[in-house]
Amino acid sequence: MKKIISLIKACMTSDMSLFKIKNNNQSKRSRVLLPIFLFIMVFFSIWSYANMIIEPLTKIHLEYVLLSIFVLFTFILTLVEGIYKSSNLLFNCKDDNLLLSLPIKRRTVLFIRVFKFYVFELIYNTMFMAPAMITYIRYVKVTPSYYPVSIIMLLLLPIIPIVLSIIIGMLLSATSTKFKYKNIAQIILTTIILLFVFYISFNLENVVKDLALKATSINDLITRLYYPAGAYVKMITNFDILDLLLFIIINISLFALSIYLLGNTYFKVNSCAKAVKTNHNHHNNYKIKTNKVIPSLIKKEFTKFISSPVFVTNAGFGLVLFVLGCIILPIKFESLTTAIATIEPSVSIETIKSNIPVILFGLICTSSLLSSITSSMISLEYKSFNILKSLPVKPYTIILSKIYTAVIIMLPFILIGDIITFINFKFTFIQIVLIIISSIIIPLVAETLGIIINIKYPKMDAENDTQVVKQSMSSMVAVMLGMLLTFITIYSLAICLNNNMNIDLIILLGLIVYTLIYIILLIYLNNKSIKEFNLINC
Amino acid sequence: MIEIKNVTKKYGDNVALNNVSFKVDDGCVFAFIGHNGAGKTTLIKAITGIHDFDEGDILINGKSIKKDAIECKKEMAFVPDNPELYENMKAIDFINFICDMYEVDYVTRKNNINKYAKMFEMEDHLNETIDSFSHGMKQKIALISALSHNPQILIMDEPFVGLDPKAVFDIKQVMNEMVKEGKTIFFSTHILDVAEKLCSKVAIIKQGRLVKVGTMKEIKGDKSLEKVFLELEQ
C-alpha cells in the first residue's frame, strides 16, 4: 500500500501541474486570479442553468429530476471526453519505461494511470455537479443524509464512464495498432464511436419512450435509464443505508474488476502501441525538396496535427458537428419550426427561413470559437521548441504559420457547411459573400486568440498530447473565452433579430465587429505576444 | 567570430550566468567545460538566441544577437544535447524543413545531405520517421540538418553523448574540415580527453562564473585538462 501511495504521489506531482505556467514574467497574481475567475464563471453559468431547469420542476414537485439530468449529462460528458482521452492517457506515456522497470505489478501501473484519469474527471464532474447539488438545497428542504450521499455520489460518479472509456480506449488502441497508419486509424475509429455516442444521446427520446412503458415510476424510469442517477434520487428522497452500501460496492467492485481483468491486456496493448513500423526498403530513395519558409512551416504544423489523434479529435469534432448540423438543419427544418411555433406562435416559418443566414453566422462563430486549434500548438512543440527558436525565422512568421495551418484545417469544414446551407435555403448574393468572408475572418479571430492564449500560458513539459490539449491552462482559457465570445455573439444576434433589423445589416455588423477584433488581436500579437514568445523557456 | 560581452542571465534569484565574457576566434575549436548545472547550456542557448539574457551582449561576426537575431542565426547551426526533433516527421522531411528555414538552394542541400548522410551512415534511414530512431540516430539527423546549410559557426551542446565510436570519429573529421575552412566550432562537453585533443581554446565555467579561459596550453600547462578541471572544482 505504501508503494502505491508513493507512486500516486510521484505521478500526480507532475500531472497536477494543471495551473503551472512556465513563463517567468507572469505575475503571481494573474496565475491565481485567472483560474478563480474561470471557476466562478463556469460555476455561475451552470448554477444559473440549474435554476432555470428546477423552476418549472418545482411546480410539479419533481425537483430531483434536476439531479438525475445532471448525473446523466455528466456521464455522457465524461464518457465522450474519456473515449478520446483514454488511449493517450493510458498508452505511450513518457514515464512508461520507468514505471514498467519498477518491481511492481503491471496491474499497479494500470491502476496509477486510471487513478490519474479519475482525479481529473472528478474535478470536471464536480464543476458540473456541485452547482446542481447546491441549487437543489435552495428549493428542497433536504435531510442530513443528503450531504454525505451527495459527497459519495460525487466521488463515485466518474467510475462507470471511466471504466467504459478505458475499455473502449483499449479496444481502439489494440485495433489501431494493426493498421500501418495507426494514428489515422485511431482518429477514424474514435470519430465513429463518438458520433455513435452522440447519435444515441440525441435520440434518447425514443429510448425514454420505450422505457417509460415498462417503468413503474419516474424514479424507476431514471434508474432504468442510468443506474447511478436513479440510485442517487432514491437515496436523497428515501434514504436507506443498504442502498448506499450497495451503490458503493457496485462502483468499487466495477473499478477493481476492470483493473484486475485489463491488467495483462494493458501491457500487451501498450507494447504494441509503442512499436514503430519501420521501412528499410528505401535505400537512397529519399526526396530532396525545396520550399518557401511559410509553406514549409505550415507543412510541419500539419504533420504534427495529423500525427496526434487527441489533437485531431478535439479540434475536428466541433467542425464535424457543424457540417452535420448544416446537413440536418434542412432535413429537420419542418419539425424545428413547428416546435418553435408552439413555444412562440408569433414566429412564422417564413421569418425563420429568412433568419437562416444569421443562424448560420451564429453557427460559424460557435464552431470556430469552440474548436481552437492554436491554443495547443505552442505547447505541443515540447522541447523541440528550442529548434524553432534557434532558426533564422522571425517569431511573427512562426506564429502566423500556426494560425494559417489552423485556418486551413477549419476552412473546408466551414465552407462545406456553408455550401450545404446555401443550396437548401434561399440566400441572396450579398448574403453568400458576407457569409463566405465571415467563414474566413471568424476562424482567423478564433485561432489568433488561441495562439495568444497559448503564448501566455505555455505548458512545455507535458507528459503527453492529452495533457496539453485537454488539461492545460491554455486549452481551458481558450474554451472559456470561446464560450464567452459565442454567448455574446448569439445574444447580440438575438437582440438584433428581435428588433427586426435587416438580415444583411446584422451579418455585416457582425463581420465588422469580428474584423475589428481580428485587427486588435493582430496588434496585440505583434506587440506583446512576440515578447512573451521569446520568454518561453523549455 | 563569437564575442560574449559581460553576459548575465538570472532565473528569479538564481544567477545562471554571472558577467561572462570571452571571445571565440574564426577557425577555432572552442570547448566549454563545466559541472552539471554550471551554466553551459544557458550560455549556449543565449548564443543561439533561444534564451534572452538580462545584461551584456553577444556578437556573432560583429552582429548583436539581441538586435539582429535573424542575421546572427543565419551564420550559425545548433545541435542540442538531447535532440528533441519533430518525432512525427520523416528524417528527410526534417532536414528539408531546416534547409527551407535557412533558404538553402536545391543543389547545395542535395550535395550536403548526400555527403553527410553517407558519412554518418544514415542514407538508409532518411525515409523513416524520427520516432523510430535511437538517441544516436537522432543526434546524427540533428548534425546532418545543422551541416546541410554550410554554417559559419557550429554550436553543439554535448555532441558526443550517445554516439557510436564511428560517429564520434566522423564528427571530429567534420570539425577538422570546418576549421580548415576558417569556420568556428563551439561546443560544451564533459568528455575532457576529447576536448584536450580537439580544441585550441577552452573555457571553464563554475556556478555561472567563468573561472578560466585561454588556449589549451595556457589552461593546462603540464598537467592534464582533467586534473586542472578537478582542481578548479574543489
Interface residues (C-beta under 8 A of the other chain):
Chain A: N24 V276 K277 T278 N279 H280 H282 H283 N284 N285 Y286 K287 I288 K289 T290 N291 K292 V293 S296 L297 K299 K300 T303 K304 S307 S308 Y382 K383 S384 N386 I387 K389 S390 L391 P392 V393 K394 N534 L535 N537
Chain B: Y11 G12 K45 T48 G49 I50 H51 D52 I70 E71 K73 K74 M76 F78 P80 N82 E84 L85 Y86 N88 M89 K90 A91 I92 D93 N96 F97 I98 C99 D100 M101 Y102 E103 V104 D105 Y106 R109 K110 I113 E123 D124 L126 N127 E128 T129 D131 S132
